[in-house]
Amino acid sequence: MKINKKNIPVRALPKEYSNGIAVAKVSAESFLADDETMHAHRHDYHFFVLQEKGITHTEIDFEQYLITTPTILYQSPNQVHRALKVENIGMYMLIISDENIHSDYLALLQSIAPLKPLPIQRNELTIVRQAFDLCTDLYKRTADKLYFSSLKDSCNALAGVIISLYLKQAKPPESLSRFERIAHDFLRLLEQYFVKMKRPSDFADALHISVSYLNECVKNVTGQSVSYHIQQRVILEAKRLLYHSDKSVKEIAAELGYDDYPYFSRLFIKVVGMTAVTFRSKTLAH
């Protein structure tokens, strides 16, 4: 019998983690004991992972990743993901809510997400493992007078280490050209406001520049126009809802800010090359 899934499942922090932070070392047995991880879902928190050993096969927003070496992974609250296969893993996890992440780290995550799994070297593995071990130990010391403050500080240090490893793969902010800074600011705004802001002029106004200059910056850096990125981001969300929920195409169009349902249908065909109904039937058949 088909399960009704009107919305993409959102995993919230369990009530016992009322402080908004949880840290754990995870084995294959404990991972597989949580059946929900094998079904597509989002989180309402930030999710940092260190996979020390073993094999995981995971799917994040229609992209599949096979992880067989020491790897870090960050998943933002918006991303839809599921585990496909897990073997002999040794893994650490940190889940932390928005309000507990240092504002500078939160801004950095918003500017560089979405992120792919990142393999790390032995020296990097050591520092990340040590940071996770500290957080795991502090997480258990609930009787300490400064329990939450020390836990929050250590978890932010851990998040900072992981973010810095991702940033090593990117240009440092001070070396970015003006074109690159504007393109990054546009992409950050797009992630936050793609439901409400649909026109290039909306983003140009928010950045206090002309539409032509915004387009010049974004195309120079990414190779694609502002309109292209807006359409791709909206259609990614539409794909998520088509695959992971039972909402009708008309309901999805409305949820994504399109009162003109026929326009949304034409846009989907233009970007994907097939109708939304065909996309749903093809992806669900796999």
C-alpha positions in Angstrom: 0.0 0.0 0.0 1.3 3.4 -0.9 2.1 5.6 2.1 0.6 9.1 1.9 3.5 11.5 2.0 2.0 14.9 1.5 5.2 16.7 2.6 8.8 15.7 2.6 9.5 14.3 6.1 11.4 16.7 8.3 13.4 15.2 11.2 13.3 17.4 14.2 15.6 17.2 17.2 14.0 14.8 19.7 12.7 16.4 22.8 15.5 15.0 24.9 17.8 17.2 23.0 16.0 20.3 24.0 19.2 22.3 24.2 19.5 22.0 20.4 22.8 20.0 20.3 23.5 16.3 20.1 26.8 14.5 19.5 27.3 10.8 19.1 29.7 8.2 17.8 27.8 5.9 15.5 28.4 2.3 14.5 26.8 0.5 11.6 24.4 -1.3 14.0 23.2 1.9 15.6 22.9 3.6 12.2 20.8 0.8 10.7 18.7 0.6 13.8 17.3 4.0 12.9 15.1 3.0 9.9 14.2 6.6 9.0 17.8 7.3 7.8 17.1 5.0 4.8 14.1 7.0 3.7 14.3 10.5 2.1 14.0 13.3 4.6 15.2 16.8 5.6 16.5 18.0 9.0 15.4 21.1 10.8 19.0 21.4 12.1 22.6 21.5 10.8 24.3 18.1 10.4 28.1 17.6 10.6 29.6 14.1 10.0 33.0 12.5 10.1 33.1 9.0 8.5 36.4 7.5 9.8 36.0 4.1 8.1 33.7 1.8 6.3 31.5 2.3 3.3 28.4 4.5 2.9 26.3 5.0 -0.2 24.2 8.1 0.2 21.8 10.2 -2.0 21.6 14.0 -1.6 19.3 15.9 -3.8 19.3 13.3 -6.6 23.1 13.0 -6.5 24.6 9.7 -5.3 27.9 9.5 -3.4 29.9 6.4 -2.5 32.2 7.1 0.5 35.0 4.7 1.2 37.7 6.8 2.7 37.8 9.2 5.7 35.4 12.0 4.8 33.6 14.9 6.3 30.1 16.0 5.3 27.9 18.9 6.1 24.2 18.9 5.3 22.1 22.0 5.5 18.5 22.0 6.8 17.1 22.3 3.2 18.8 19.3 1.7 16.8 16.1 1.1 18.9 13.0 1.6 18.8 9.3 2.5 21.3 6.5 3.1 21.3 3.7 0.5 23.9 1.4 2.0 26.1 1.2 5.1 28.9 -1.2 5.8 31.3 -1.5 8.8 31.2 2.2 9.5 32.9 4.2 12.2 31.2 7.6 12.2 30.7 10.7 14.4 27.7 13.0 14.1 27.0 16.5 15.4 23.5 17.9 15.1 23.1 21.6 16.1 20.3 24.1 15.7 20.6 27.6 14.1 20.6 29.5 17.4 23.5 27.5 18.7 25.9 28.1 15.8 28.2 31.1 16.0 26.8 33.8 13.7 30.0 34.0 11.7 30.0 30.2 11.0 26.3 30.3 10.1 26.9 33.1 7.5 29.9 31.1 6.1 27.7 28.0 5.8 25.0 29.9 4.0 27.5 31.3 1.6 29.2 28.0 0.6 26.3 25.5 0.8 25.4 23.1 -0.7 28.5 21.1 0.0 29.6 17.7 -1.2 31.3 15.0 0.9 34.9 16.0 1.3 37.7 13.3 1.7 40.3 14.4 4.2 44.0 13.6 4.8 45.4 11.8 7.8 46.5 14.9 9.6 43.1 16.5 9.1 41.4 13.3 10.2 43.3 13.5 13.5 42.2 17.1 14.4 38.6 16.4 13.4 38.5 13.2 15.4 40.0 14.9 18.5 37.4 17.7 18.2 34.6 15.2 18.0 36.0 13.2 20.9 36.0 16.3 23.1 32.5 17.2 22.1 31.3 13.6 22.7 32.9 13.5 26.2 31.5 16.9 27.1 28.1 15.9 25.9 27.9 13.2 28.6 29.0 15.5 31.4 25.5 16.8 32.2 26.3 17.4 35.9 29.0 20.0 35.1 28.0 23.5 36.3 29.0 25.0 32.9 27.7 22.0 31.0 25.9 23.7 28.1 28.3 26.6 27.7 31.3 24.3 27.4 29.4 21.9 25.1 28.2 24.8 22.8 31.7 26.3 22.6 33.4 22.9 21.8 30.8 22.1 19.2 31.3 25.5 17.6 35.1 24.8 17.6 34.3 21.5 15.8 32.1 23.2 13.3 34.8 25.8 12.7 37.4 23.1 12.0 35.0 21.4 9.5 34.1 24.7 7.8 37.8 25.6 7.5 38.5 22.4 5.7 35.8 23.1 3.2 37.1 26.7 2.8 40.6 25.4 2.0 39.0 24.1 -1.3 37.8 27.6 -2.1 39.4 31.0 -2.6 39.9 33.0 0.6 37.4 35.9 0.8 40.1 38.5 0.6 41.3 37.2 -2.8 37.9 37.2 -4.4 37.3 39.7 -7.2 34.4 42.0 -7.1 32.7 39.8 -9.7 33.2 36.8 -7.5 31.9 38.6 -4.3 28.7 39.7 -6.1 28.1 36.3 -7.6 28.5 34.7 -4.1 26.2 37.2 -2.6 23.6 36.5 -5.3 23.8 32.8 -4.8 23.4 33.2 -1.0 20.3 35.4 -1.5 18.9 33.0 -4.0 19.1 30.1 -1.5 17.3 32.2 1.1 14.6 33.8 -1.1 14.0 31.7 -4.2 10.4 31.2 -3.4 9.7 35.0 -3.1 12.2 36.5 -5.5 11.9 35.3 -9.1 13.2 38.1 -11.3 16.8 39.2 -11.8 15.8 42.7 -10.9 14.7 41.5 -7.4 18.3 40.4 -6.7 19.9 43.4 -8.4 17.8 45.7 -6.2 18.8 43.8 -3.1 22.5 44.1 -4.0 22.1 47.8 -5.0 23.4 47.2 -8.5 22.0 47.1 -12.0 20.5 44.0 -13.6 23.1 44.1 -16.4 26.0 44.3 -14.0 24.6 41.5 -11.8 24.3 39.4 -15.0 27.8 40.3 -16.0 29.2 39.2 -12.7 27.3 36.0 -12.3 27.9 34.9 -15.9 31.6 35.7 -15.6 32.0 33.6 -12.5 29.6 30.7 -13.2 29.2 30.7 -16.9 25.4 31.0 -16.6 23.0 33.9 -16.4 21.0 35.0 -13.3 17.8 33.7 -14.8 19.4 30.3 -15.3 20.3 30.0 -11.6 16.9 31.2 -10.5 15.2 28.6 -12.6 17.5 25.8 -11.6 17.0 26.5 -7.9 13.2 26.6 -8.2 13.2 23.4 -10.3 15.4 21.6 -7.8 12.9 22.3 -5.1 10.1 21.2 -7.5 11.9 17.9 -8.1 12.3 17.3 -4.4 8.6 17.8 -3.9 7.6 15.7 -6.9 9.8 12.8 -5.8 9.4 12.9 -2.0 5.8 14.1 -1.6 2.4 13.3 -3.0 1.5 16.9 -3.6 0.0 17.7 -7.0 1.9 19.7 -9.6 -0.5 22.5 -9.0 0.1 22.4 -5.3 3.8 22.4 -5.8 3.6 25.4 -8.2 1.7 27.3 -5.5 4.1 26.4 -2.8 7.0 27.6 -4.9 5.3 31.0 -5.5 3.7 30.5 -8.9 0.0 31.5 -9.1 0.2 30.9 -12.8 0.2 27.1 -13.0 0.5 26.9 -16.8 3.6 29.1 -16.7 5.2 26.9 -14.0 4.4 23.8 -16.2 6.1 25.4 -19.2 9.1 26.4 -17.1 9.5 22.8 -15.8 9.5 21.4 -19.3 12.0 24.0 -20.5 14.4 23.3 -17.7 14.0 19.5 -17.3 13.0 18.5 -20.9 9.8 16.7 -19.7 6.6 17.4 -17.9 6.5 17.4 -14.1 4.1 14.4 -14.2 6.6 12.5 -16.5 9.5 13.3 -14.2 7.6 12.0 -11.2 6.6 8.8 -12.8 10.1 8.1 -14.2 11.9 8.8 -11.0 9.5 6.8 -8.8 9.9 3.9 -11.2 13.6 3.6 -10.4 
